[in-house]
Structure formats: structure tokens, C-alpha cells
Amino acid sequence: MTKAGGAAKSDAELTLGPIVSSAHLASGAMPVLSELEFGLILLDHAFERWMVRCMAAAGVPDLSPLDVLVLHTIAHRARAKRVADICLVLNIEDTHLVTYSLKKLDAHKLLLSGKRGSERTIALTSKGEEVVKRYRKVREALLVQSVKSAGLDEKRLSDIAAMMRVLSGHYDQAARAAASL
């Protein structure tokens, strides 16, 4: 490496700061938040890639990450869900995104429509249940075993998950404030 003047930096002089994607954001009052955001970006993209490929391995290719999340949300606790329930759980404001995912999942014969009072409900067909079971088997074999082998502490992972849920509230509040500017 060279300095701006052309002299090489020694290994002792080479220090790395936080790893961020936007130095202009990291130069503010809380640089560590930018470091966290970059980690979230990388994790989000890796997680989305994983979901899509795991679902393809489970036998249903060509789904988007949101389609996979919607399918798992419907499968949760084996109870029929309303579109509003799915949107609430996944923190999605635009119901048309979920509606489009439902159409795609229905085209694969994974969903069963019903009624609860005057509201439409969505549940899994037996084919949908089988797909979710295959996804789980692939996940256990490829992801869970890998995470366990890495020695990641389950308590620490649970604490990180709790922190992420708390932070989501701060981001939601900041988004509401930004929308009112």
C-alpha cells in the first residue's frame, strides 16, 4: 500500500476502521450504526439467496424471497391466515406485494382459500405442507448443521435476534418521522 505521497505504509501503520458501505454515513455521530447496517445488507442478501435456493432444492423453483417468507408465515402454527395477518407479521405495508406472492404460490397449488366471517383466509394444501417439510429438511442438513459446526452459541444468537427486533422498532419510528418531513 502507498500513502498519498507515494511512501509505502508498513504493516504496523495499516489499521482498519469499521467495515462500512457508506463512509459518508459512518462519519456521523454513531459510526458503529453504519457498520451494523452494512452487516445487515450482507446478511439480508445472503439470507434471501439462501431462501430461494433452499426452496428450489425443496422442489419449488422460481419463487422470490418474499414468496418463501409468505409461504412460511402461512405455515406458522398450522392456522389459516388473512392477508392482513401476513402483512403484520412480515412488517409489510404494501398489501399488493403479499397478494402477488399469494397468486404465485397458488399457481404452484400450495394454497387453500377459505373464509372466516366475511374475510378470506389462506392455508396450505397438503402439497404446500410437504414443500415446507422438505424445505425444513434441507435447512436442517445444510444450514443448521453448518451453524452448529461453527460453534455459534444459541443464547448469543437469541440475544442478537432480540436486539434486531428492538432495532426494527427504531428504524420504523425513524421512517415514520422521515415520512412527515
N, C-alpha and C positions, 0 to 999 in steps of 0.2 A: 504494500500500500504506500501511497505517497501523500505527503501533505500538499496543501495548495501551492507552496513554494517549490515543490519538487523533491524535498528530502523525504526519505523513507521513514515510516513510523516503525518503531521496534514493537515486538510483541507486548512488552510491558506497557507501552503507551496506548496500545489498542484496547479501548474499553467500549463495550457495547452498552447502550442505553436500553430503554424498553423497546420491545419489538412492536411497532405500530404500523398501520397502513397509511395514516394521515398525520405527518409530523406537525402540520399546522394546527391540528386539533390537540395534539399531545403537548403543545407548548403553552397551554392554558393552565388554569388553577389546579387541575387534577389529572396529570398525565397518565396515571395508572388506569383511569377510566378508558382512555383511548387504547391502552394495551389490552384491557379486557374486551373492548369492542372488536378489536382485531381477532382475538381468540374466538369470540362468538361468531364472527364472519367465517373463519376457517371451520369451526365446528359445525355451523349451520350447513355449509356447502357439503362437508363430508357426510353429515347425517342424512341430508336429502339424497345424496348419491347412494348411500347405503340402503335407504328405504326402497328406492326404485329398483336397485339391483337385487335386493333380498326378495322383493315381491315378484320380480321376474323369475328368480330361482324357485319361488313357490308356485310358479305356473301362470302368473298373470303379468305379462309384459305390457309395456306402453302405458303405464299409469304414471301420473305426476306425483311428486311428494305429497301434495295436498290430497290427492285421491287416496293415497295409502293412509294418511292420517285420518281422513274421514271414515274409511273402512274400519280402522281400529277403534275409532270413537264409537261407531255403531255397535261394534262387537263388545265394547266395555260393559261388563256386568250382565251381558245377555238380555238387555232390556231394549225395547223399541225406543227410538229417539225421534224428536221433532227436529226440523231444520234449525229452529231457534236454539235447541239444546246443543246441537253440534257446534253452531257458531259461538255460543257462550263458552263451551269447554275449550275450544281451539282459539278463542280470543280473535274471532274474525268478524269484522264489521260488515263486509260486503257479502250479503247472503247469496248473491248470484254466483259467487265463486264456489260455494258449497253446493248449490243447486246444480251447477255444471258437473262437479265431481260426482254427484248422485246419478246424473244421467249416464256418465261414463261407466260407473260401477254397475248400474242397472243393465247396461248393454252387455256386460260380461255375465249377466244372470246371477249377480252376487247379492242382490237386494230384494226385499219383500216389502211392499207398501201395505199400510193398514190405516186404521182410523182410531183416534182417541177423542171422543166427542166430535167436534167439527174439525179437528186438526189432523193433518196427515202425519203418519208415523212411518219410520223406516227401521227395518230389522234385517238380519242376514238370512239368506236362504241357506239350505244345507250345503250348497256349493260354496257360498260365502264363508260358512263356518269351517269348511275343510281348507279353504285357502288360508284363513287366519291361522289354523293349526299348523299347516305346512310352513308358513312364514315363521311361526314360533320355533319350529324345529330347526330351520335354517339359522335363525337368530341365535338359538342356544349353541348350535355347533360351531358357528363361525365368529360371532361377536362375544357372547357371554364367556366362552372358553378363553378367548383372547384376552379379554379384560381381566378375568381371574388369573390367568397366567402372568399378566403384567404386575400382579400383586397390588392392584389398586384396592385400597381399603373401602369396604362398603359403607361404613359410617361417614367417612370423609366424602364419598360420592353423594350420600344423602344430604350432608351439610351443604355441599355445593349446589345441589338441586334446590334446596330451601332458599339459599341465597339468590339463585337465579329467579325464583318466583317473586321474591321481595323486590329485586331489581326491576322485574317486569312491571310492577306497580309504579315505580319511579318513572320508567320510560313512558308508561301510559299517561301518567299525570303530566309529564313534560309535553307529550304530544297534544293533550287537551289544551294546555296553556299556549303552545305554539299555534294551534288552530284558531285561537282567539286574538292573535296579534294582528 
